[in-house]
Structure formats: structure tokens, C-alpha cells
Amino acid sequence: MQFTPLSYDSSTRSPSAAALTEMAREAWRNAPRCLGRLFWPSLELADARDCSTPGEAFEACLAHLHRSTNGGKIRPLITVFRESASDERGFRIWNHQLIRYAGYRAADGSILGDPAQLDFTQRAVALGWSPPTRPTAFDRLPIIIDVPGYSARWYELPDEAVLEVPLTHPDFPWFADLGLRWHALPVISDMALVGGSHYFPAAPFSGFYLGTEVACRNLCDEGRYNILPMIADGMGLNCTDRSKLWKDRALIEVNTAVLHSYREAGVTMVDHHTASEQFMQFFRKEEAAGRSVAGDWSWLVPPLSGSTMEVFHHYYESPKEGPAFVAQSNAWEDGGVGSPARCPFHG
């Protein structure tokens, strides 16, 4: 897949750090599924193109986590590893995100942890990673790095590299006893940065979380942690009558807990109403600059109270050519670059 660059020289085999920063910022600005694009000019670059071994790449990932987490005051950051041709193997990070929790399937078919990570967890074990003796629902997965000339290698994330937020509720003391938590920083690590003739298959990038991403999708989706029945039980709701809207009531309280907990922990997070307003500011700035705004409506509208926000009542352009973050096949499978996918900072 080829993209036409906006203002940098696509014929340059190795872009300067300044050109690479511009490419990454434009890729964020062009991302059709991201609600947080108002802040695209703030994206910082960590240039890791001189890394040549898995160990060096892992150290660059740790540096990314420290710099972007920033003690909870999240800084948007992209770390870019060595460029390759689109038909070459190239640097790859196997993880969907640098920080994710393992998923374990028991003999009875039940799942402990994150169901979305079942396959990755099994692959990590096959490479030699050992889960804790007593697995929990929130065991951090290792980072698996694949560098040409080396076999894929896994690296355990040290505790000091990962800021996690224990989840509590301002009105329900029992909520804390559930032992729920989530990590402070989302770092998408399996997408490629592509612009002009340049293809970077390993370019982990991070921003701050949208509250509904943690509360609605990660914790409450039936295919993920599916905690709504547990929350409804704690609230004493009748779960046998859908007309009582028990899911909606429980979902509101999970979102309340997540926003409250991140605020109490001093971790940057935006609620869906504020994010919608910020996106419309971005939309109008782009229009004033003479640029159309690409958007995937089904991703831009938050999964809670969508019609109460202006973003719900707009339609958007199809994705346009230019620098982009694009999906790739799984690093352990054959294949290459796909089409734009997921929100690059909240996926």
C-alpha cells in the first residue's frame, strides 16, 4: 500500500527525525477511527531506528513506557524502529499493546483474565513464558519482539515500567473489594506507520485513554471481562427483566468508577462527552484549514450515550491518502500491511 505524503520528501530512504515526526503526526490526524485527534500536533517522537537486536528494542519499549506514562500525566509518544520494504519481514512487536493482561482457559471452558488475549497468551507460553504459579485476572503479558536474524524473544515487564490504577467507586465501597484494575497507558504496538514509500512495521504509539474504552469495552464487553452481571449483583439490580435497564445502570456506574479512579490516581483520562467536544473542535479546525475530515462513524461515536453528543449527528469523509497507521497480519503469520484499522490511540 502506497500513500502520498503531505509535505515531506517521500523519496528519502531514511527520513530525518523531523520528517518522521511530521509523518507520524499526520498519520494520527488522518486516523478515521480516533476521537482524540485534536491533540495530533503534540505527538512526540522517540527515534529507535538504530536498534538492531531484540534486547535493544525492548529497552526502547521500556523507555517509551516511562516517557509516555510521565507519572500519570500522559504524553502522546511514538517510538519508531527500523524501516523495511513492505514485502520484507522487518522488525515486529507481536503484542497488540505493550501492556495487556493474559487470558487462561480452564478445563471446564471458563476463562480467567482477558479472553481477547487467549491466543497470544498461548503463544507466549510456547516461547517459554511461564504464567504466575497462581494466575489472576490481571497478569501482565510479556513483550514479544521479532527482529530479523534473531528468533522471536519474550521479555517480562518490570513492575516499575507499568502504572496501574486500582478501580474504586465514589459511592459503592464494595466496588474496591472486586479487585478490578487497569493500566494507565494504552500503547498500540502491532500497527505499521506508512507514508509515501516509507514503511515502519514496528512503531508503538500511545496517548491517553478515553474512559469508555476501559469501562465499556475492555471491562464490560461480553467478549472481554464481562463484569456487568457482577456489578449489577453488587447494586442489587434485577437482571431477569431487560426493561429494567440493568445493563445500562450498571454500565454507568462502571464508567463512574473508572473516571473516578483515574482522577484519584492522577492519571490523564478523558470522559466521552469531553472527547466528543474536543473532536468537534478538531473537525472545525480542519475545515478552516481547508482539509476534509475522514471518520468511521461507528468508531467515533462513544459506546455510551452516543446521541447526546454532537459527534453522533455528523457524517464523515472516507479515509484519504496520506500517512497512516495501518493494520498488519499477526506477526507470527505470513502477510503484510492491511487497511486502516482501530483507533490508533484508543484501540
C-alpha positions as CSV (number, residue, x, y, z in Angstrom):
1,M,0.0,0.0,0.0
2,Q,1.4,3.4,-1.0
3,F,0.4,6.8,0.4
4,T,1.1,10.2,-1.0
5,P,3.0,12.3,1.6
6,L,1.7,15.7,2.5
7,S,4.8,17.9,2.9
8,Y,7.9,15.7,3.4
9,D,10.1,14.1,0.8
10,S,8.9,10.6,0.2
11,S,11.9,9.8,-2.0
12,T,14.3,10.0,1.0
13,R,15.0,6.4,2.1
14,S,15.7,7.4,5.7
15,P,13.6,10.4,6.7
16,S,15.1,12.9,9.1
17,A,13.7,12.8,12.7
18,A,11.8,16.0,11.9
19,A,10.2,14.5,8.8
20,L,9.4,11.3,10.7
21,T,7.7,13.2,13.4
22,E,5.6,15.1,10.8
23,M,4.7,11.8,9.2
24,A,3.5,10.3,12.5
25,R,1.6,13.4,13.4
26,E,-0.2,13.4,10.0
27,A,-0.9,9.7,10.4
28,W,-2.7,10.5,13.7
29,R,-4.5,13.4,12.1
30,N,-5.7,11.1,9.3
31,A,-6.8,8.3,11.6
32,P,-10.5,7.8,10.8
33,R,-11.4,5.9,14.0
34,C,-9.8,8.2,16.5
35,L,-11.9,10.6,18.6
36,G,-8.8,12.2,20.1
37,R,-7.3,13.9,17.1
38,L,-7.4,17.4,18.4
39,F,-4.0,16.8,20.0
40,W,-2.2,15.5,16.9
41,P,0.4,18.3,16.9
42,S,1.5,17.2,20.4
43,L,2.8,13.8,19.3
44,E,6.5,13.3,20.2
45,L,8.9,11.0,18.5
46,A,11.4,8.6,20.0
47,D,13.7,7.6,17.2
48,A,14.8,4.0,17.7
49,R,15.9,3.2,14.2
50,D,19.4,2.4,15.3
51,C,18.2,-0.6,17.4
52,S,19.4,-3.8,15.9
53,T,18.8,-6.5,18.5
54,P,15.7,-7.7,20.4
55,G,17.3,-6.5,23.7
56,E,17.9,-3.0,22.4
57,A,14.3,-2.9,21.1
58,F,13.0,-4.0,24.5
59,E,15.0,-1.2,26.2
60,A,13.4,1.2,23.7
61,C,10.0,-0.1,24.7
62,L,10.7,0.4,28.4
63,A,11.9,3.9,27.6
64,H,8.7,4.6,25.8
65,L,6.6,3.4,28.8
66,H,8.5,5.6,31.2
67,R,8.4,8.7,29.0
68,S,4.8,8.5,27.9
69,T,3.4,7.5,31.3
70,N,5.1,10.5,32.8
71,G,4.0,9.7,36.3
72,G,0.4,9.7,35.1
73,K,0.5,13.0,33.1
74,I,0.3,11.1,29.8
75,R,2.4,12.4,26.9
76,P,1.5,11.2,23.4
77,L,4.5,9.4,22.0
78,I,5.6,7.2,19.1
79,T,8.7,5.1,19.1
80,V,9.8,4.2,15.5
81,F,12.0,1.2,14.8
82,R,13.9,0.4,11.6
83,E,12.2,0.8,8.3
84,S,11.7,-2.1,5.9
85,A,10.2,-2.8,2.5
86,S,6.6,-3.8,2.7
87,D,7.4,-7.3,1.4
88,E,10.2,-7.8,4.0
89,R,9.8,-9.4,7.4
90,G,11.2,-6.4,9.3
91,F,11.1,-5.5,13.0
92,R,7.8,-6.7,14.6
93,I,6.3,-6.5,18.1
94,W,3.9,-9.4,18.5
95,N,1.7,-7.7,21.2
96,H,-1.4,-5.8,20.2
97,Q,-0.5,-3.4,23.0
98,L,2.7,-3.2,25.1
99,I,0.6,-3.7,28.2
100,R,-2.1,-6.3,28.2
101,Y,-3.4,-8.9,30.6
102,A,-3.2,-12.7,30.0
103,G,-6.2,-14.9,29.3
104,Y,-6.3,-18.5,30.5
105,R,-8.9,-21.2,29.5
106,A,-9.8,-23.7,32.2
107,A,-10.7,-27.3,31.6
108,D,-14.3,-26.5,32.0
109,G,-14.1,-23.9,29.3
110,S,-14.3,-20.9,31.6
111,I,-11.8,-18.1,31.1
112,L,-9.7,-16.2,33.7
113,G,-8.4,-12.9,32.6
114,D,-8.8,-11.3,29.1
115,P,-10.5,-13.5,26.5
116,A,-9.1,-11.3,23.8
117,Q,-5.5,-12.5,24.8
118,L,-6.1,-16.2,24.9
119,D,-4.2,-16.9,21.6
120,F,-1.4,-14.5,22.4
121,T,-1.0,-16.0,25.9
122,Q,-0.7,-19.5,24.5
123,R,2.0,-18.3,22.0
124,A,3.9,-16.6,24.8
125,V,3.8,-19.9,26.8
126,A,5.0,-21.8,23.7
127,L,8.0,-19.5,23.6
128,G,8.9,-20.3,27.2
129,W,7.0,-17.7,29.2
130,S,5.6,-19.1,32.5
131,P,2.4,-17.6,34.0
132,P,2.4,-16.9,37.7
133,T,2.0,-20.0,39.9
134,R,-1.3,-18.6,41.0
135,P,-2.8,-16.9,37.9
136,T,-5.1,-13.9,38.3
137,A,-7.3,-12.0,36.0
138,F,-4.7,-9.2,35.7
139,D,-1.4,-10.9,34.9
140,R,0.7,-8.7,32.7
141,L,1.8,-10.4,29.5
142,P,5.5,-10.3,28.3
143,I,6.5,-8.3,25.3
144,I,7.5,-10.5,22.4
145,I,9.9,-8.9,19.9
146,D,10.8,-10.3,16.5
147,V,14.0,-8.9,14.8
148,P,15.4,-10.2,11.5
149,G,18.4,-12.5,12.2
150,Y,17.0,-13.5,15.7
151,S,14.3,-15.8,16.9
152,A,11.3,-14.2,18.5
153,R,12.1,-13.4,22.2
154,W,9.9,-12.5,25.1
155,Y,10.7,-10.0,27.9
156,E,8.9,-9.6,31.2
157,L,7.8,-6.1,32.0
158,P,9.2,-4.9,35.3
159,D,6.7,-3.5,37.8
160,E,8.3,0.0,37.7
161,A,7.6,0.2,34.0
162,V,3.8,-0.2,34.3
163,L,1.5,2.2,36.1
164,E,-1.8,0.5,37.1
165,V,-4.9,2.0,38.5
166,P,-7.0,0.1,41.1
167,L,-10.7,0.7,40.5
168,T,-12.9,2.1,43.2
169,H,-16.3,3.8,43.2
170,P,-17.1,7.1,44.9
171,D,-20.4,5.8,46.3
172,F,-20.1,2.0,46.5
173,P,-17.4,0.8,49.0
174,W,-17.9,-2.8,47.9
175,F,-16.6,-1.9,44.4
176,A,-13.0,-1.8,45.7
177,D,-13.3,-5.4,47.0
178,L,-13.8,-6.7,43.5
179,G,-10.0,-6.3,42.9
180,L,-10.5,-4.7,39.4
181,R,-7.7,-2.6,37.9
182,W,-6.4,-1.4,34.6
183,H,-3.2,0.0,33.2
184,A,-2.7,3.8,32.8
185,L,-1.2,3.8,29.3
186,P,-2.6,2.4,26.1
187,V,0.3,1.6,23.7
188,I,-0.8,0.2,20.3
189,S,2.2,-1.9,19.1
190,D,1.1,-4.1,16.2
191,M,0.3,-1.5,13.5
192,A,2.6,-0.1,10.8
193,L,3.4,3.5,10.2
194,V,3.2,4.1,6.5
195,G,3.8,7.2,4.4
196,G,4.9,7.6,0.8
197,S,7.4,4.9,0.1
198,H,8.2,4.5,3.8
199,Y,7.0,1.5,5.8
200,F,7.8,1.1,9.5
201,P,6.3,-2.2,10.8
202,A,7.2,-1.6,14.4
203,A,6.1,1.8,15.6
204,P,4.3,1.6,19.0
205,F,2.4,4.7,19.9
206,S,0.4,6.0,22.8
207,G,-1.9,8.7,24.0
208,F,-4.3,8.8,27.0
209,Y,-7.4,6.6,27.5
210,L,-10.9,7.5,26.7
211,G,-12.9,6.5,29.8
212,T,-15.4,4.3,27.8
213,E,-12.6,2.4,26.2
214,V,-11.6,0.9,29.6
215,A,-15.1,0.9,31.2
216,C,-17.4,-0.1,28.3
217,R,-15.2,-2.1,26.0
218,N,-12.3,-3.6,28.0
219,L,-14.2,-4.4,31.2
220,C,-17.9,-4.8,30.1
221,D,-17.9,-6.3,26.6
222,E,-19.3,-9.8,26.8
223,G,-16.2,-11.0,24.8
224,R,-13.9,-9.3,27.3
225,Y,-14.1,-9.2,31.1
226,N,-17.9,-9.1,31.1
227,I,-18.2,-7.6,34.6
228,L,-21.7,-6.1,34.2
229,P,-23.5,-9.1,35.9
230,M,-21.1,-8.8,38.8
231,I,-21.7,-5.1,39.1
232,A,-25.5,-5.4,38.8
233,D,-25.4,-8.0,41.6
234,G,-23.5,-5.6,43.8
235,M,-26.1,-2.9,43.1
236,G,-28.9,-5.3,43.8
237,L,-30.5,-4.9,40.4
238,N,-33.0,-7.3,38.8
239,C,-31.1,-8.9,35.9
240,T,-34.1,-11.0,34.7
241,D,-36.1,-8.1,33.3
242,R,-34.3,-6.3,30.4
243,S,-36.9,-3.5,30.6
244,K,-35.4,-2.5,34.0
245,L,-32.3,-1.5,32.0
246,W,-30.0,-3.2,34.5
247,K,-27.1,-3.3,32.0
248,D,-27.4,0.4,31.3
249,R,-27.5,1.3,35.0
250,A,-24.5,-1.0,35.8
251,L,-22.6,0.4,32.8
252,I,-23.0,4.0,34.0
253,E,-21.5,3.0,37.4
254,V,-18.5,1.2,35.9
255,N,-17.8,4.4,33.9
256,T,-18.2,6.4,37.0
257,A,-15.8,4.2,38.8
258,V,-13.1,4.3,36.0
259,L,-13.2,8.1,35.7
260,H,-13.1,8.5,39.5
261,S,-10.2,6.1,39.9
262,Y,-8.0,7.6,37.2
263,R,-8.7,11.1,38.5
264,E,-7.8,10.0,42.1
265,A,-4.6,8.3,40.8
266,G,-3.6,11.5,38.9
267,V,-3.7,9.7,35.6
268,T,-4.8,11.5,32.4
269,M,-8.1,10.3,31.1
270,V,-10.9,12.0,29.2
271,D,-14.6,11.3,29.5
272,H,-16.7,10.6,26.4
273,H,-18.6,13.9,26.5
274,T,-15.4,16.0,26.7
275,A,-13.8,13.9,24.0
276,S,-16.7,14.4,21.7
277,E,-16.5,18.2,22.2
278,Q,-12.7,18.1,21.5
279,F,-13.3,16.1,18.3
280,M,-15.7,18.7,17.0
281,Q,-13.1,21.4,17.7
282,F,-10.7,19.3,15.7
283,F,-13.3,18.9,12.9
284,R,-13.9,22.7,12.7
285,K,-10.1,23.5,12.7
286,E,-9.6,21.0,9.9
287,E,-12.4,22.6,7.9
288,A,-11.0,26.0,8.5
289,A,-7.6,24.8,7.2
290,G,-9.2,23.5,4.0
291,R,-8.9,19.8,4.9
292,S,-11.7,17.3,4.9
293,V,-12.0,15.0,8.0
294,A,-12.0,11.3,7.5
295,G,-14.1,9.4,10.0
296,D,-15.6,6.0,10.8
297,W,-18.9,6.9,12.4
298,S,-19.2,3.5,14.2
299,W,-15.9,4.1,16.0
300,L,-16.1,7.8,16.6
301,V,-19.4,7.7,18.4
302,P,-18.7,6.5,22.0
303,P,-20.4,3.3,23.2
304,L,-22.3,5.2,25.9
305,S,-24.9,7.9,25.4
306,G,-23.9,8.4,21.8
307,S,-26.9,10.5,20.7
308,T,-26.3,13.1,23.4
309,M,-23.1,14.2,21.7
310,E,-22.6,16.3,18.6
311,V,-20.3,13.7,17.0
312,F,-23.3,11.4,16.7
313,H,-25.1,13.8,14.4
314,H,-22.4,14.1,11.7
315,Y,-21.3,12.1,8.8
316,Y,-17.7,11.9,7.7
317,E,-15.5,11.5,4.7
318,S,-13.9,8.2,3.6
319,P,-10.3,7.6,4.6
320,K,-8.0,9.6,2.4
321,E,-4.5,9.0,1.1
322,G,-1.6,10.2,3.2
323,P,0.4,8.9,6.1
324,A,-1.5,6.4,8.1
325,F,-1.4,3.8,10.9
326,V,-2.4,0.5,9.2
327,A,-3.2,-2.9,10.4
328,Q,-0.9,-5.8,9.7
329,S,-1.4,-9.5,9.9
330,N,-0.3,-11.1,13.1
331,A,3.5,-11.1,13.4
332,W,3.7,-14.9,13.7
333,E,1.7,-15.3,10.4
334,D,2.6,-14.5,6.8
335,G,1.2,-11.4,5.4
336,G,1.8,-7.6,5.3
337,V,0.1,-4.3,5.6
338,G,-3.7,-4.2,5.6
339,S,-6.1,-1.2,5.8
340,P,-6.6,1.5,8.4
341,A,-7.9,-0.2,11.5
342,R,-8.8,0.6,15.1
343,C,-8.3,3.9,16.8
344,P,-4.6,4.5,16.9
345,F,-4.6,5.8,20.4
346,H,-7.7,4.1,22.0
347,G,-7.7,0.8,20.3
